[in-house]
Amino acid sequence: MACCIFMLLYVQDELSYDKFHQNAERIFRVVCDEKNEGQVRRLASTFAPMASRLLTEFPEIERVVRLFAYNATVALGVEKRFQENRFLFADSTVFEVFSFTFLHGDPGTALAEPNTMVVTAATAQKYFGDENPRGKILTVEQRDFKITGVLKNVPHSSHFDFDFLANINGINNIMGPWVLQRGWFWPPMYTYVMVSSSAAAPAIESRLPEFSRQHLHANLALRQTLHLQPLLDIHLHSDLEGEIAPTSNIAYVYIFSAIAVFILLIACINFMNLATARSANRAREVGLRKVVGAQKPQLMKQFLGESFFYAVLALLLALTLVELFLPVFNTLVGKQVEMRYADNWIVAAGLLALTLLVGMMAGSYPAFFLASFRPLQVLQGKILTGGKRSPLRIRAILVVTQFIISIGLIAVTIIVHAQLRFIQDKRLGFDKERLVVIPIRDEAVQNNFAAVKNSLLAQTGVAQVSAISNFPWAQGYYDFFIHAEGLSPETKLNMPTLLVEQDFIRALDMQIIVGRDFAKEHSTDAQEAFILNEAAVKKLGWESAVGKKIKMESVAAGKPREGRVIGVVKDFHLRSLHYEIEPLVLLVSPEPYYLDNIVIRLDAGNVSQALASLEKNWREIAPQRPFEYFFLDEQFDQLYRKEHKLAQIFNYFSAMAILVGCLGLFGLASFVAEQKTKEIGIRKVLGASVSGIVLLLSKEFTKLVLVATVVAWPLAYFAMNKWLQDFAYRIDLSLWIFLLAGAIALLIAWLTVSWQAIKAALANPVEA
């Protein structure tokens, strides 16, 4: 029951996302489908200039809000300087659309002017202590921003989170006015609309394809189509690229709910098994009550009442366990759920329904079975018959059901861990170990990268230094159109592209399989050289790629780049294994401002010493910027945080299901051994060995486990094959996985039953 309460809290929290907004049902996010040569990319972001045109051309849209996530350096004087990755720019209408609570300030005017911003209560405390910061100045990217309000901390049930919310026109001072006016290609922004009523959404949706053709196709030359996504669907029903924050999946809600129900079902089956197994102890009571006139409905009410009483006791114990282990559960699932009985009617109603359900499930069959005893049968000692409704047969069905669930959970747990191990061990096409990435947040660092690189190379423990535009797991690849030798002049292909510094392939220890790498000795590489991966060569249909001509459109400031392929790099993964390796073009970045991340390969020696040396050097290179870094291998692990969380939950709940099942099996084995005491005594007198008696008592349960195994295998196979379809690279569902799951269940059953069997076999026959 405690497991069910935990799952109730989890599900209630998952379903509550974004419901605190007053107009939640009228708010939609504008998302984009990008079609390219038969493939579709579904993007959560759109582009800045689109917002004003939406408001103009769709009268049903009352408000439009754009959000732009930015990693900013924020300072208060010289004593407090932080790298803030929860910084959002937003239109001034943001508080007319979203319902965030103000502690200080006026939501109507808070973001009315450029270079103004509001902060959360936690952020205000961080920079100003207990002082009201309204009217104070914080420096953002060396520009002054005035604080005009303080918000209550953003609820954890919001699909996006922030510490700072600044007027979107502040981007003009940091990145330039072109972003809001002409940023049809970059940077991506998140666009939300509030419509006059939820019923207006279908009408808007029907006209968005034409709107896309008029504006997006003209500016992007891509087949992009806009769609509306309900705000309340984002957290659980969104599988889009480039989300503003990690989302969840409705499938996990179903999975965890099913696990909780399975564990509860196992516990109820235990109760039914033990209640019917001990029925002989209550047979005389039932017989006497029937003799004095008790009717079957009265007896059923009595036994159901007892079951409900036990359910209430179980609820009280479960609530105690939940209070004790709630912090552990929150850590496990990464949430902040609380047990609030008074102000959360969903939890209260759920607890009441759970108690009634458990009482009814656990008590229905025992009540029916006990109330069905006939007085004459009881007096003659004939309460166990072999008919279709034999309690022995019913108990066998219940035990099989228990083990179907347990074996299924064991198989699922093995498969999840096997897939995670496959991910961990798979070669990515480069060496991800000891790679440190430093995000570049400073134009001076970008413009003087050659000097910065030499300075970093001189530090202790540094083996290689290079740079890359962006990592595709965050914002995807740059996409450029290319004309390639061998294709018709009218044919142009949209190709994902990485802009890199010339030593990038060496720094990541990638493998050039044909041709050569970028090199200083070849001065034209920076303007005319391309390197393709194997997937790109295959897409272009070339048998030999080196020397082939390529023309790439709009690489820098609208200018094309023409040149030749100088090499082919072995396919590599820079995204999670959910995605197939895409055709990819690598070229030396035409401008330093494209390089947003420094990539450093450390020696195999003292990593801590190397990081300390880098930090000291960074303070000299960019004294106004905090030293911010991450390890590339750890970032790759974060790409599978959902799967790791799923594996942990399966570990705990599979163990719980097995434990609950074993407790019931132990009790049932104890009863069977007690029932066969005389038979065992006679067999021992006739010379039966201890092992023979143990085998006798274990044989029946072994058959039941084997039956459960045969049923559980196809169910687990179907469920996990569907889960694995989400990965482009996955394990095969081999027979050994299911054999192992069955063997584990059989071993656990043997150990559980054998304890009672050995105890019965060693008993003195005289006492039988």
ChimeraX attribute file (.defattr): number of C-alpha atoms within 10 A of each C-alpha:
attribute: neighborCount
match mode: 1-to-1
recipient: residues
	/A:1	26
	/A:2	21
	/A:3	22
	/A:4	22
	/A:5	21
	/A:6	23
	/A:7	20
	/A:8	21
	/A:9	19
	/A:10	21
	/A:11	17
	/A:12	17
	/A:13	16
	/A:14	20
	/A:15	16
	/A:16	14
	/A:17	20
	/A:18	24
	/A:19	15
	/A:20	14
	/A:21	17
	/A:22	14
	/A:23	18
	/A:24	18
	/A:25	17
	/A:26	22
	/A:27	27
	/A:28	23
	/A:29	24
	/A:30	25
	/A:31	20
	/A:32	23
	/A:33	18
	/A:34	15
	/A:35	14
	/A:36	14
	/A:37	8
	/A:38	5
	/A:39	9
	/A:40	13
	/A:41	13
	/A:42	19
	/A:43	22
	/A:44	23
	/A:45	24
	/A:46	25
	/A:47	23
	/A:48	24
	/A:49	17
	/A:50	20
	/A:51	20
	/A:52	12
	/A:53	11
	/A:54	19
	/A:55	15
	/A:56	11
	/A:57	12
	/A:58	15
	/A:59	12
	/A:60	20
	/A:61	20
	/A:62	16
	/A:63	19
	/A:64	24
	/A:65	23
	/A:66	25
	/A:67	24
	/A:68	22
	/A:69	20
	/A:70	13
	/A:71	14
	/A:72	20
	/A:73	20
	/A:74	25
	/A:75	23
	/A:76	16
	/A:77	10
	/A:78	7
	/A:79	6
	/A:80	10
	/A:81	18
	/A:82	17
	/A:83	18
	/A:84	16
	/A:85	14
	/A:86	15
	/A:87	23
	/A:88	22
	/A:89	22
	/A:90	25
	/A:91	19
	/A:92	25
	/A:93	19
	/A:94	22
	/A:95	19
	/A:96	17
	/A:97	21
	/A:98	18
	/A:99	16
	/A:100	18
	/A:101	15
	/A:102	19
	/A:103	14
	/A:104	18
	/A:105	16
	/A:106	13
	/A:107	22
	/A:108	12
	/A:109	13
	/A:110	22
	/A:111	27
	/A:112	16
	/A:113	16
	/A:114	18
	/A:115	21
	/A:116	24
	/A:117	28
	/A:118	27
	/A:119	25
	/A:120	21
	/A:121	22
	/A:122	16
	/A:123	18
	/A:124	22
	/A:125	14
	/A:126	11
	/A:127	17
	/A:128	13
	/A:129	12
	/A:130	10
	/A:131	9
	/A:132	15
	/A:133	23
	/A:134	17
	/A:135	13
	/A:136	14
	/A:137	19
	/A:138	21
	/A:139	16
	/A:140	21
	/A:141	19
	/A:142	14
	/A:143	14
	/A:144	18
	/A:145	22
	/A:146	20
	/A:147	24
	/A:148	24
	/A:149	27
	/A:150	26
	/A:151	22
	/A:152	14
	/A:153	18
	/A:154	16
	/A:155	14
	/A:156	15
	/A:157	18
	/A:158	18
	/A:159	20
	/A:160	19
	/A:161	17
	/A:162	18
	/A:163	19
	/A:164	22
	/A:165	27
	/A:166	28
	/A:167	24
	/A:168	23
	/A:169	22
	/A:170	22
	/A:171	20
	/A:172	15
	/A:173	14
	/A:174	12
	/A:175	10
	/A:176	12
	/A:177	14
	/A:178	13
	/A:179	19
	/A:180	21
	/A:181	13
	/A:182	14
	/A:183	18
	/A:184	19
	/A:185	15
	/A:186	13
	/A:187	15
	/A:188	20
	/A:189	23
	/A:190	23
	/A:191	22
	/A:192	24
	/A:193	25
	/A:194	24
	/A:195	23
	/A:196	15
	/A:197	14
	/A:198	16
	/A:199	12
	/A:200	14
	/A:201	21
	/A:202	11
	/A:203	11
	/A:204	20
	/A:205	15
	/A:206	11
	/A:207	14
	/A:208	19
	/A:209	15
	/A:210	12
	/A:211	20
	/A:212	19
	/A:213	17
	/A:214	11
	/A:215	16
	/A:216	22
	/A:217	14
	/A:218	11
	/A:219	13
	/A:220	11
	/A:221	12
	/A:222	16
	/A:223	16
	/A:224	22
	/A:225	19
	/A:226	22
	/A:227	20
	/A:228	18
	/A:229	21
	/A:230	20
	/A:231	23
	/A:232	22
	/A:233	16
	/A:234	22
	/A:235	24
	/A:236	18
	/A:237	15
	/A:238	17
	/A:239	15
	/A:240	16
	/A:241	16
	/A:242	19
	/A:243	19
	/A:244	17
	/A:245	12
	/A:246	12
	/A:247	17
	/A:248	17
	/A:249	15
	/A:250	16
	/A:251	12
	/A:252	15
	/A:253	18
	/A:254	11
	/A:255	13
	/A:256	22
	/A:257	18
	/A:258	14
	/A:259	21
	/A:260	22
	/A:261	16
	/A:262	21
	/A:263	26
	/A:264	23
	/A:265	22
	/A:266	26
	/A:267	22
	/A:268	24
	/A:269	24
	/A:270	26
	/A:271	18
	/A:272	24
	/A:273	27
	/A:274	19
	/A:275	21
	/A:276	22
	/A:277	19
	/A:278	13
	/A:279	19
	/A:280	17
	/A:281	11
	/A:282	13
	/A:283	21
	/A:284	16
	/A:285	14
	/A:286	22
	/A:287	21
	/A:288	14
	/A:289	16
	/A:290	18
	/A:291	13
	/A:292	8
	/A:293	8
	/A:294	14
	/A:295	13
	/A:296	18
	/A:297	13
	/A:298	13
	/A:299	19
	/A:300	21
	/A:301	16
	/A:302	14
	/A:303	20
	/A:304	22
	/A:305	16
	/A:306	15
	/A:307	24
	/A:308	21
	/A:309	14
	/A:310	17
	/A:311	22
	/A:312	18
	/A:313	12
	/A:314	17
	/A:315	20
	/A:316	14
	/A:317	13
	/A:318	18
	/A:319	17
	/A:320	13
	/A:321	15
	/A:322	20
	/A:323	12
	/A:324	11
	/A:325	13
	/A:326	18
	/A:327	14
	/A:328	11
	/A:329	18
	/A:330	15
	/A:331	10
	/A:332	14
	/A:333	15
	/A:334	10
	/A:335	15
	/A:336	14
	/A:337	18
	/A:338	15
	/A:339	16
	/A:340	12
	/A:341	12
	/A:342	8
	/A:343	9
	/A:344	12
	/A:345	11
	/A:346	14
	/A:347	18
	/A:348	15
	/A:349	12
	/A:350	16
	/A:351	19
	/A:352	13
	/A:353	12
	/A:354	20
	/A:355	21
	/A:356	16
	/A:357	16
	/A:358	23
	/A:359	22
	/A:360	18
	/A:361	21
	/A:362	27
	/A:363	27
	/A:364	17
	/A:365	21
	/A:366	24
	/A:367	25
	/A:368	17
	/A:369	17
	/A:370	23
	/A:371	23
	/A:372	17
	/A:373	20
	/A:374	16
	/A:375	19
	/A:376	12
	/A:377	13
	/A:378	19
	/A:379	13
	/A:380	8
	/A:381	12
	/A:382	12
	/A:383	20
	/A:384	15
	/A:385	10
	/A:386	10
	/A:387	9
	/A:388	9
	/A:389	11
	/A:390	14
	/A:391	21
	/A:392	17
	/A:393	13
	/A:394	16
	/A:395	19
	/A:396	18
	/A:397	16
	/A:398	20
	/A:399	23
	/A:400	22
	/A:401	21
	/A:402	28
	/A:403	28
	/A:404	26
	/A:405	26
	/A:406	31
	/A:407	30
	/A:408	26
	/A:409	24
	/A:410	26
	/A:411	25
	/A:412	23
	/A:413	22
	/A:414	19
	/A:415	25
	/A:416	22
	/A:417	18
	/A:418	17
	/A:419	19
	/A:420	19
	/A:421	12
	/A:422	14
	/A:423	19
	/A:424	13
	/A:425	9
	/A:426	11
	/A:427	12
	/A:428	18
	/A:429	16
	/A:430	18
	/A:431	15
	/A:432	18
	/A:433	14
	/A:434	18
	/A:435	20
	/A:436	22
	/A:437	21
	/A:438	17
	/A:439	20
	/A:440	21
	/A:441	19
	/A:442	15
	/A:443	12
	/A:444	14
	/A:445	19
	/A:446	21
	/A:447	14
	/A:448	11
	/A:449	19
	/A:450	13
	/A:451	13
	/A:452	19
	/A:453	17
	/A:454	11
	/A:455	16
	/A:456	20
	/A:457	19
	/A:458	13
	/A:459	18
	/A:460	18
	/A:461	21
	/A:462	22
	/A:463	15
	/A:464	20
	/A:465	25
	/A:466	24
	/A:467	29
	/A:468	22
	/A:469	23
	/A:470	20
	/A:471	14
	/A:472	17
	/A:473	15
	/A:474	12
	/A:475	15
	/A:476	17
	/A:477	19
	/A:478	19
	/A:479	17
	/A:480	17
	/A:481	20
	/A:482	20
	/A:483	19
	/A:484	19
	/A:485	16
	/A:486	12
	/A:487	12
	/A:488	9
	/A:489	9
	/A:490	6
	/A:491	10
	/A:492	16
	/A:493	17
	/A:494	18
	/A:495	19
	/A:496	18
	/A:497	22
	/A:498	22
	/A:499	24
	/A:500	24
	/A:501	26
	/A:502	21
	/A:503	20
	/A:504	23
	/A:505	18
	/A:506	17
	/A:507	20
	/A:508	21
	/A:509	15
	/A:510	18
	/A:511	17
	/A:512	18
	/A:513	14
	/A:514	17
	/A:515	14
	/A:516	15
	/A:517	22
	/A:518	24
	/A:519	12
	/A:520	10
	/A:521	7
	/A:522	9
	/A:523	11
	/A:524	12
	/A:525	19
	/A:526	18
	/A:527	14
	/A:528	18
	/A:529	24
	/A:530	28
	/A:531	27
	/A:532	25
	/A:533	21
	/A:534	20
	/A:535	20
	/A:536	21
	/A:537	19
	/A:538	13
	/A:539	12
	/A:540	15
	/A:541	12
	/A:542	13
	/A:543	8
	/A:544	10
	/A:545	23
	/A:546	19
	/A:547	15
	/A:548	15
	/A:549	18
	/A:550	19
	/A:551	18
	/A:552	20
	/A:553	18
	/A:554	13
	/A:555	18
	/A:556	12
	/A:557	8
	/A:558	8
	/A:559	10
	/A:560	14
	/A:561	19
	/A:562	17
	/A:563	17
	/A:564	19
	/A:565	21
	/A:566	21
	/A:567	22
	/A:568	26
	/A:569	23
	/A:570	17
	/A:571	22
	/A:572	18
	/A:573	15
	/A:574	18
	/A:575	18
	/A:576	20
	/A:577	18
	/A:578	15
	/A:579	13
	/A:580	13
	/A:581	19
	/A:582	20
	/A:583	19
	/A:584	23
	/A:585	24
	/A:586	24
	/A:587	22
	/A:588	25
	/A:589	21
	/A:590	17
	/A:591	14
	/A:592	21
	/A:593	16
	/A:594	17
	/A:595	24
	/A:596	22
	/A:597	21
	/A:598	24
	/A:599	25
	/A:600	26
	/A:601	23
	/A:602	22
	/A:603	15
	/A:604	11
	/A:605	12
	/A:606	11
	/A:607	15
	/A:608	10
	/A:609	13
	/A:610	17
	/A:611	19
	/A:612	13
	/A:613	17
	/A:614	22
	/A:615	17
	/A:616	14
	/A:617	18
	/A:618	20
	/A:619	13
	/A:620	12
	/A:621	16
	/A:622	16
	/A:623	11
	/A:624	18
	/A:625	21
	/A:626	16
	/A:627	19
	/A:628	14
	/A:629	16
	/A:630	13
	/A:631	16
	/A:632	18
	/A:633	15
	/A:634	13
	/A:635	13
	/A:636	17
	/A:637	14
	/A:638	13
	/A:639	16
	/A:640	16
	/A:641	12
	/A:642	16
	/A:643	15
	/A:644	16
	/A:645	14
	/A:646	19
	/A:647	18
	/A:648	17
	/A:649	18
	/A:650	22
	/A:651	18
	/A:652	12
	/A:653	21
	/A:654	23
	/A:655	15
	/A:656	16
	/A:657	26
	/A:658	23
	/A:659	15
	/A:660	20
	/A:661	25
	/A:662	22
	/A:663	14
	/A:664	24
	/A:665	21
	/A:666	20
	/A:667	18
	/A:668	23
	/A:669	22
	/A:670	18
	/A:671	16
	/A:672	16
	/A:673	22
	/A:674	16
	/A:675	12
	/A:676	13
	/A:677	18
	/A:678	15
	/A:679	15
	/A:680	26
	/A:681	21
	/A:682	14
	/A:683	16
	/A:684	19
	/A:685	13
	/A:686	9
	/A:687	9
	/A:688	14
	/A:689	14
	/A:690	18
	/A:691	12
	/A:692	14
	/A:693	21
	/A:694	23
	/A:695	16
	/A:696	13
	/A:697	22
	/A:698	20
	/A:699	13
	/A:700	11
	/A:701	20
	/A:702	18
	/A:703	14
	/A:704	20
	/A:705	26
	/A:706	18
	/A:707	16
	/A:708	24
	/A:709	25
	/A:710	14
	/A:711	18
	/A:712	24
	/A:713	20
	/A:714	13
	/A:715	14
	/A:716	21
	/A:717	20
	/A:718	10
	/A:719	12
	/A:720	17
	/A:721	15
	/A:722	11
	/A:723	12
	/A:724	18
	/A:725	11
	/A:726	12
	/A:727	15
	/A:728	12
	/A:729	18
	/A:730	17
	/A:731	16
	/A:732	12
	/A:733	15
	/A:734	10
	/A:735	10
	/A:736	9
	/A:737	19
	/A:738	25
	/A:739	14
	/A:740	15
	/A:741	24
	/A:742	26
	/A:743	16
	/A:744	16
	/A:745	25
	/A:746	21
	/A:747	14
	/A:748	16
	/A:749	22
	/A:750	19
	/A:751	15
	/A:752	21
	/A:753	26
	/A:754	20
	/A:755	14
	/A:756	22
	/A:757	25
	/A:758	17
	/A:759	13
	/A:760	23
	/A:761	24
	/A:762	15
	/A:763	15
	/A:764	12
	/A:765	17
	/A:766	9
	/A:767	8
	/A:768	14
